[in-house]
Amino acid sequence: MTEPKFTSNLSEEEIYKNFEDMDCFSGTMSGLEEALAYEKGTAKAATIARKRSLPKVSIAGMRKELNLTQKAFAAILGVSPRTVEAWETGKSNPSPTARNLIYLIGQDHSLVKILQERL
């Protein structure tokens, strides 16, 4: 497999700065709380409407565009290869947090390099 090439209008320093204060756990926790509220029927209308406006992403298309295996893509996203496979086959859908991360990676492929360095 050839090494993927990534381009960005941002400098490496600017990219690191963008992730400096990122707290992935709180986003995941927030999503879990929203899901629980939705399941109980107590979700706020804004929560449901917001989820409808999440960006559409093609998991398989994005992964192939980046020239990554399911295993490599899963590692970058912090999920299992089976999860990526389930997303690609339509057996399940990415969480809002994962969907947004995949969307951002699609907008700026240099994020893959940064995320790979943090593994």
Secondary structure, 3 states (H helix, E strand, C coil): CCCCCCCCCCCHHHHHHHHCCCCHHHHHHHHHHHHHHHHHCCCCHHHHHHHHCCCCCCHHHHHHHCCCCHHHHHHHHCCCHHHHHHHHHCCCCCCHHHHHHHHHHHHCCHHHHHHHHCC
